């Protein structure tokens, strides 16, 4: 029992010393993914392509909405002069157009989502690869994202955002240097 009283504090001391030593080797950094996306040339290009696709979708939806509203306006103006059967036919036509309009909006939203994923995925893969490269080179145990609001306060010296952006821009410039797009 007496041996246990002497041995237990020694074990606790060793455990604390090893955990302090382990903590000393943990290296942490953070990035701001929103700042990276704002400054990455390929992310900006992907965003512009997505907005162009979205403009096409929006134009189609707007035209369908205008056509539907015209149909409704015409019905309301002519309603008093229409027979009950003609009213029922026009109302059915309007319901059908509204259903088609809603279905097309759903289809276009899905197409927009797929298009966005197509454009964003390669950008995110590049950004993740650069972050992983920095993590490995700098022997970081963890890299957090302040844009995800998981970090309340951090030492600015741990911010790796600038390095990620610098590397992404360098890779973009190198990839486009011979094409005249740089």
Order of alpha helices (4+ residues) and beta strands (2+ residues): alpha-beta-alpha-alpha-alpha-beta-alpha
